[in-house]
Amino acid sequence: MLRAAATSGFALVVSAWNFSVAGQLAGSPLGCRAASVLEGAEHLIRESPAQPDPVVPGLLPGPGEDLDVMLIAFAAWDPGRLGRRGQVLGPGQLRLDARGAALMAETIGVNLPDAAIRGGLSVTGGAAGALRAAFSASTVVGRAAFGAALAGAAGPGDLLTRLVRGMLARAREETRAALAGALRLGVWHRDLGAVLGHGPAGRDEPWWLELADGWRQLIPAWRAPLRSLEIAAALDPASLTVLADHLARRGAADIALDLYLEAGQTRRALDAAATLAGDLARGGCWSAITQLAQDMTAGHHPGRPRGQDAQPEATSMRFSSLA
């Protein structure tokens, strides 16, 4: 694709979730201006033996090459990790102005009056993720409810929570189950819903970023509001056990373990832990084995799904072969 774009004189943007593929792109002669956009860069952490740190040698192109690399992370980055050739842009540099907010509404196909766009910009402080989520929610709750949420919101989190409450009131059972699962796993797949006896969640709902092969990622802006409204309770222990059994049969013992513990299935959790410990030992991941033993000793903390802080990048890469 890159070479074809070069012969046509086009710049090409490649969006990737696989960091090994990104490294191959960075080391390939392109012959054209191109950009590689990598989401989920917060998972390039120092403790991970599978990923380079600092990231410059593994992901960034050599001097003079025609490739720009944009790393998108949902956590603050130390600017030193990018070396002298990288630049970190924080929330202050990434906030939208009035023109950007109007363009965002137009881009996602939302028809809102100027006053509503200005109101959204004011409440969110121009934070692009919160603003996009709020605008997309307006298509579900309607203009009147959106205006009421804007008028009463004390800040971006409060605004999104009000909108989530309105959308959940209209959501079907399969959507609520998918959201509860995605809060724990970071992503969702129609086959996981089928295992629970549900049909597919609606494709036009504003909760999701569509991935490949039927996978969907929960848009990060919705995580905190959904947790605050306890949507995780939409999956009871019996459903969690069914879901964990399905994942364990497909080799995802690490993810099944969390679900078993939350469901109170101690025997199944021990079986998953034994499988996982064997895999970690064969890979020489002794620190991970120690952590696993500590987790099993500590057990489950009631009231908090163990997997609820799972990040979409790590989970979607782990699940890519399980559909």
Contacts in CASP RR format, 6 or more apart in sequence:
PFRMAT RR
TARGET T0000
AUTHOR 0000-0000-0000
METHOD contacts of the structure
MODEL  1
MLRAAATSGFALVVSAWNFSVAGQLAGSPLGCRAASVLEGAEHLIRESPA
QPDPVVPGLLPGPGEDLDVMLIAFAAWDPGRLGRRGQVLGPGQLRLDARG
AALMAETIGVNLPDAAIRGGLSVTGGAAGALRAAFSASTVVGRAAFGAAL
AGAAGPGDLLTRLVRGMLARAREETRAALAGALRLGVWHRDLGAVLGHGP
AGRDEPWWLELADGWRQLIPAWRAPLRSLEIAAALDPASLTVLADHLARR
GAADIALDLYLEAGQTRRALDAAATLAGDLARGGCWSAITQLAQDMTAGH
HPGRPRGQDAQPEATSMRFSSLA
1 12 0 8 1.000
1 14 0 8 1.000
2 12 0 8 1.000
2 14 0 8 1.000
2 25 0 8 1.000
2 28 0 8 1.000
2 30 0 8 1.000
2 31 0 8 1.000
2 32 0 8 1.000
2 34 0 8 1.000
3 30 0 8 1.000
3 31 0 8 1.000
5 11 0 8 1.000
5 12 0 8 1.000
5 32 0 8 1.000
5 34 0 8 1.000
6 30 0 8 1.000
6 31 0 8 1.000
6 32 0 8 1.000
9 32 0 8 1.000
10 32 0 8 1.000
11 32 0 8 1.000
11 33 0 8 1.000
11 34 0 8 1.000
11 35 0 8 1.000
12 32 0 8 1.000
12 34 0 8 1.000
12 35 0 8 1.000
13 34 0 8 1.000
13 35 0 8 1.000
13 36 0 8 1.000
13 37 0 8 1.000
14 25 0 8 1.000
14 34 0 8 1.000
14 35 0 8 1.000
14 36 0 8 1.000
14 37 0 8 1.000
15 37 0 8 1.000
15 38 0 8 1.000
15 39 0 8 1.000
16 22 0 8 1.000
16 25 0 8 1.000
16 36 0 8 1.000
16 37 0 8 1.000
16 38 0 8 1.000
17 38 0 8 1.000
17 39 0 8 1.000
17 40 0 8 1.000
17 211 0 8 1.000
17 313 0 8 1.000
17 316 0 8 1.000
17 317 0 8 1.000
18 317 0 8 1.000
19 38 0 8 1.000
19 44 0 8 1.000
19 51 0 8 1.000
19 59 0 8 1.000
22 36 0 8 1.000
22 38 0 8 1.000
22 59 0 8 1.000
22 69 0 8 1.000
23 58 0 8 1.000
23 59 0 8 1.000
25 36 0 8 1.000
25 67 0 8 1.000
26 36 0 8 1.000
26 58 0 8 1.000
26 59 0 8 1.000
26 60 0 8 1.000
26 61 0 8 1.000
26 62 0 8 1.000
26 67 0 8 1.000
26 69 0 8 1.000
27 61 0 8 1.000
27 62 0 8 1.000
27 65 0 8 1.000
29 65 0 8 1.000
30 65 0 8 1.000
30 66 0 8 1.000
30 67 0 8 1.000
31 66 0 8 1.000
32 66 0 8 1.000
33 66 0 8 1.000
33 68 0 8 1.000
34 66 0 8 1.000
34 67 0 8 1.000
34 68 0 8 1.000
35 67 0 8 1.000
35 68 0 8 1.000
35 69 0 8 1.000
35 70 0 8 1.000
36 67 0 8 1.000
36 68 0 8 1.000
36 69 0 8 1.000
36 70 0 8 1.000
37 70 0 8 1.000
37 72 0 8 1.000
38 59 0 8 1.000
38 69 0 8 1.000
38 70 0 8 1.000
38 71 0 8 1.000
38 72 0 8 1.000
39 72 0 8 1.000
39 313 0 8 1.000
40 71 0 8 1.000
40 72 0 8 1.000
40 73 0 8 1.000
40 74 0 8 1.000
40 311 0 8 1.000
40 312 0 8 1.000
40 313 0 8 1.000
41 55 0 8 1.000
41 71 0 8 1.000
41 72 0 8 1.000
41 73 0 8 1.000
41 77 0 8 1.000
41 313 0 8 1.000
42 73 0 8 1.000
42 74 0 8 1.000
42 75 0 8 1.000
42 77 0 8 1.000
42 311 0 8 1.000
42 313 0 8 1.000
43 51 0 8 1.000
43 311 0 8 1.000
43 313 0 8 1.000
43 314 0 8 1.000
44 51 0 8 1.000
44 52 0 8 1.000
44 53 0 8 1.000
44 55 0 8 1.000
44 71 0 8 1.000
45 51 0 8 1.000
45 53 0 8 1.000
46 53 0 8 1.000
47 287 0 8 1.000
49 285 0 8 1.000
52 58 0 8 1.000
52 59 0 8 1.000
53 81 0 8 1.000
54 80 0 8 1.000
54 81 0 8 1.000
54 82 0 8 1.000
54 83 0 8 1.000
55 71 0 8 1.000
55 81 0 8 1.000
55 82 0 8 1.000
56 82 0 8 1.000
56 83 0 8 1.000
56 85 0 8 1.000
56 86 0 8 1.000
59 69 0 8 1.000
59 71 0 8 1.000
60 69 0 8 1.000
60 82 0 8 1.000
60 85 0 8 1.000
60 86 0 8 1.000
61 67 0 8 1.000
61 69 0 8 1.000
63 85 0 8 1.000
71 77 0 8 1.000
71 82 0 8 1.000
74 220 0 8 1.000
74 311 0 8 1.000
76 90 0 8 1.000
77 88 0 8 1.000
79 86 0 8 1.000
79 87 0 8 1.000
79 88 0 8 1.000
82 88 0 8 1.000
91 127 0 8 1.000
94 128 0 8 1.000
95 125 0 8 1.000
95 126 0 8 1.000
95 127 0 8 1.000
95 128 0 8 1.000
96 104 0 8 1.000
96 121 0 8 1.000
96 126 0 8 1.000
96 127 0 8 1.000
96 128 0 8 1.000
96 131 0 8 1.000
97 121 0 8 1.000
97 126 0 8 1.000
98 117 0 8 1.000
98 118 0 8 1.000
98 121 0 8 1.000
101 117 0 8 1.000
101 118 0 8 1.000
101 120 0 8 1.000
101 121 0 8 1.000
101 126 0 8 1.000
101 131 0 8 1.000
102 114 0 8 1.000
102 117 0 8 1.000
104 128 0 8 1.000
104 131 0 8 1.000
104 132 0 8 1.000
104 135 0 8 1.000
105 111 0 8 1.000
105 112 0 8 1.000
105 117 0 8 1.000
105 135 0 8 1.000
108 132 0 8 1.000
108 135 0 8 1.000
108 136 0 8 1.000
110 135 0 8 1.000
110 136 0 8 1.000
110 138 0 8 1.000
110 139 0 8 1.000
112 135 0 8 1.000
112 138 0 8 1.000
112 143 0 8 1.000
112 146 0 8 1.000
113 143 0 8 1.000
116 138 0 8 1.000
116 143 0 8 1.000
116 146 0 8 1.000
116 147 0 8 1.000
116 150 0 8 1.000
117 135 0 8 1.000
119 150 0 8 1.000
120 131 0 8 1.000
120 134 0 8 1.000
120 135 0 8 1.000
120 150 0 8 1.000
120 159 0 8 1.000
121 131 0 8 1.000
123 134 0 8 1.000
123 150 0 8 1.000
123 153 0 8 1.000
123 155 0 8 1.000
123 156 0 8 1.000
123 159 0 8 1.000
124 130 0 8 1.000
124 131 0 8 1.000
124 134 0 8 1.000
124 155 0 8 1.000
124 156 0 8 1.000
124 159 0 8 1.000
125 156 0 8 1.000
127 156 0 8 1.000
129 220 0 8 1.000
129 221 0 8 1.000
130 156 0 8 1.000
130 157 0 8 1.000
130 159 0 8 1.000
130 160 0 8 1.000
130 221 0 8 1.000
132 221 0 8 1.000
133 160 0 8 1.000
133 163 0 8 1.000
133 206 0 8 1.000
133 219 0 8 1.000
133 221 0 8 1.000
133 222 0 8 1.000
134 146 0 8 1.000
134 156 0 8 1.000
134 159 0 8 1.000
134 160 0 8 1.000
134 163 0 8 1.000
136 206 0 8 1.000
137 146 0 8 1.000
137 160 0 8 1.000
137 163 0 8 1.000
137 164 0 8 1.000
137 167 0 8 1.000
137 206 0 8 1.000
138 146 0 8 1.000
138 163 0 8 1.000
139 206 0 8 1.000
140 166 0 8 1.000
140 167 0 8 1.000
140 170 0 8 1.000
140 205 0 8 1.000
140 206 0 8 1.000
141 149 0 8 1.000
141 163 0 8 1.000
141 166 0 8 1.000
141 167 0 8 1.000
141 170 0 8 1.000
145 166 0 8 1.000
146 163 0 8 1.000
149 159 0 8 1.000
149 162 0 8 1.000
149 163 0 8 1.000
150 159 0 8 1.000
152 158 0 8 1.000
152 162 0 8 1.000
153 159 0 8 1.000
153 162 0 8 1.000
157 224 0 8 1.000
157 225 0 8 1.000
160 221 0 8 1.000
160 222 0 8 1.000
160 224 0 8 1.000
160 225 0 8 1.000
161 225 0 8 1.000
161 228 0 8 1.000
161 229 0 8 1.000
163 225 0 8 1.000
164 222 0 8 1.000
164 225 0 8 1.000
164 226 0 8 1.000
164 229 0 8 1.000
165 229 0 8 1.000
167 205 0 8 1.000
167 206 0 8 1.000
167 207 0 8 1.000
168 176 0 8 1.000
168 229 0 8 1.000
168 231 0 8 1.000
171 179 0 8 1.000
171 205 0 8 1.000
172 201 0 8 1.000
172 202 0 8 1.000
173 198 0 8 1.000
174 193 0 8 1.000
174 198 0 8 1.000
174 199 0 8 1.000
174 200 0 8 1.000
174 201 0 8 1.000
174 202 0 8 1.000
175 201 0 8 1.000
175 202 0 8 1.000
175 205 0 8 1.000
175 207 0 8 1.000
176 231 0 8 1.000
176 234 0 8 1.000
177 193 0 8 1.000
177 196 0 8 1.000
177 198 0 8 1.000
177 234 0 8 1.000
177 235 0 8 1.000
177 239 0 8 1.000
178 188 0 8 1.000
178 192 0 8 1.000
178 193 0 8 1.000
178 198 0 8 1.000
178 201 0 8 1.000
178 207 0 8 1.000
178 216 0 8 1.000
179 207 0 8 1.000
179 218 0 8 1.000
179 222 0 8 1.000
179 226 0 8 1.000
179 231 0 8 1.000
179 234 0 8 1.000
180 231 0 8 1.000
180 232 0 8 1.000
180 233 0 8 1.000
180 234 0 8 1.000
180 235 0 8 1.000
181 188 0 8 1.000
181 192 0 8 1.000
181 232 0 8 1.000
181 235 0 8 1.000
181 243 0 8 1.000
182 188 0 8 1.000
182 207 0 8 1.000
182 216 0 8 1.000
182 217 0 8 1.000
182 218 0 8 1.000
183 218 0 8 1.000
183 223 0 8 1.000
183 226 0 8 1.000
183 227 0 8 1.000
183 231 0 8 1.000
183 232 0 8 1.000
183 305 0 8 1.000
183 308 0 8 1.000
184 232 0 8 1.000
184 235 0 8 1.000
184 258 0 8 1.000
184 259 0 8 1.000
184 262 0 8 1.000
184 305 0 8 1.000
184 306 0 8 1.000
184 307 0 8 1.000
184 308 0 8 1.000
184 310 0 8 1.000
185 255 0 8 1.000
185 307 0 8 1.000
185 310 0 8 1.000
185 315 0 8 1.000
185 319 0 8 1.000
186 217 0 8 1.000
186 218 0 8 1.000
186 310 0 8 1.000
186 311 0 8 1.000
186 312 0 8 1.000
186 315 0 8 1.000
186 316 0 8 1.000
187 211 0 8 1.000
187 215 0 8 1.000
187 216 0 8 1.000
187 217 0 8 1.000
187 218 0 8 1.000
187 312 0 8 1.000
187 315 0 8 1.000
187 316 0 8 1.000
187 319 0 8 1.000
188 201 0 8 1.000
188 208 0 8 1.000
188 215 0 8 1.000
188 216 0 8 1.000
188 218 0 8 1.000
189 214 0 8 1.000
189 215 0 8 1.000
189 216 0 8 1.000
189 319 0 8 1.000
189 322 0 8 1.000
189 323 0 8 1.000
190 199 0 8 1.000
190 200 0 8 1.000
190 201 0 8 1.000
190 214 0 8 1.000
191 323 0 8 1.000
192 243 0 8 1.000
192 246 0 8 1.000
193 199 0 8 1.000
193 200 0 8 1.000
195 242 0 8 1.000
195 243 0 8 1.000
195 246 0 8 1.000
196 235 0 8 1.000
196 239 0 8 1.000
196 242 0 8 1.000
196 243 0 8 1.000
201 207 0 8 1.000
201 208 0 8 1.000
201 216 0 8 1.000
203 210 0 8 1.000
206 219 0 8 1.000
207 218 0 8 1.000
207 219 0 8 1.000
207 222 0 8 1.000
208 216 0 8 1.000
208 217 0 8 1.000
208 218 0 8 1.000
208 219 0 8 1.000
209 216 0 8 1.000
209 217 0 8 1.000
209 218 0 8 1.000
209 219 0 8 1.000
210 216 0 8 1.000
211 217 0 8 1.000
211 316 0 8 1.000
213 320 0 8 1.000
213 323 0 8 1.000
214 323 0 8 1.000
215 316 0 8 1.000
215 319 0 8 1.000
215 320 0 8 1.000
215 323 0 8 1.000
217 312 0 8 1.000
217 316 0 8 1.000
218 226 0 8 1.000
218 312 0 8 1.000
220 312 0 8 1.000
226 232 0 8 1.000
227 308 0 8 1.000
232 305 0 8 1.000
232 308 0 8 1.000
235 243 0 8 1.000
237 262 0 8 1.000
237 263 0 8 1.000
237 264 0 8 1.000
237 265 0 8 1.000
238 263 0 8 1.000
240 259 0 8 1.000
240 260 0 8 1.000
240 262 0 8 1.000
240 263 0 8 1.000
241 259 0 8 1.000
241 260 0 8 1.000
241 263 0 8 1.000
241 265 0 8 1.000
241 268 0 8 1.000
243 259 0 8 1.000
244 255 0 8 1.000
244 256 0 8 1.000
244 257 0 8 1.000
244 259 0 8 1.000
244 260 0 8 1.000
244 263 0 8 1.000
244 265 0 8 1.000
244 268 0 8 1.000
244 272 0 8 1.000
245 256 0 8 1.000
245 268 0 8 1.000
247 253 0 8 1.000
247 255 0 8 1.000
247 256 0 8 1.000
247 259 0 8 1.000
247 322 0 8 1.000
248 256 0 8 1.000
248 268 0 8 1.000
248 271 0 8 1.000
248 272 0 8 1.000
248 275 0 8 1.000
250 322 0 8 1.000
251 275 0 8 1.000
251 322 0 8 1.000
252 318 0 8 1.000
252 319 0 8 1.000
252 322 0 8 1.000
253 272 0 8 1.000
253 273 0 8 1.000
253 275 0 8 1.000
253 276 0 8 1.000
253 279 0 8 1.000
254 272 0 8 1.000
254 276 0 8 1.000
254 318 0 8 1.000
255 315 0 8 1.000
255 318 0 8 1.000
255 319 0 8 1.000
256 268 0 8 1.000
256 272 0 8 1.000
257 269 0 8 1.000
257 272 0 8 1.000
257 273 0 8 1.000
257 276 0 8 1.000
258 305 0 8 1.000
258 306 0 8 1.000
258 307 0 8 1.000
259 306 0 8 1.000
259 307 0 8 1.000
260 266 0 8 1.000
260 268 0 8 1.000
260 269 0 8 1.000
260 272 0 8 1.000
261 269 0 8 1.000
261 299 0 8 1.000
261 300 0 8 1.000
261 306 0 8 1.000
262 300 0 8 1.000
262 305 0 8 1.000
262 306 0 8 1.000
262 307 0 8 1.000
264 300 0 8 1.000
269 296 0 8 1.000
270 296 0 8 1.000
273 292 0 8 1.000
273 296 0 8 1.000
276 292 0 8 1.000
277 289 0 8 1.000
277 292 0 8 1.000
280 286 0 8 1.000
280 288 0 8 1.000
280 289 0 8 1.000
280 292 0 8 1.000
281 289 0 8 1.000
300 306 0 8 1.000
END
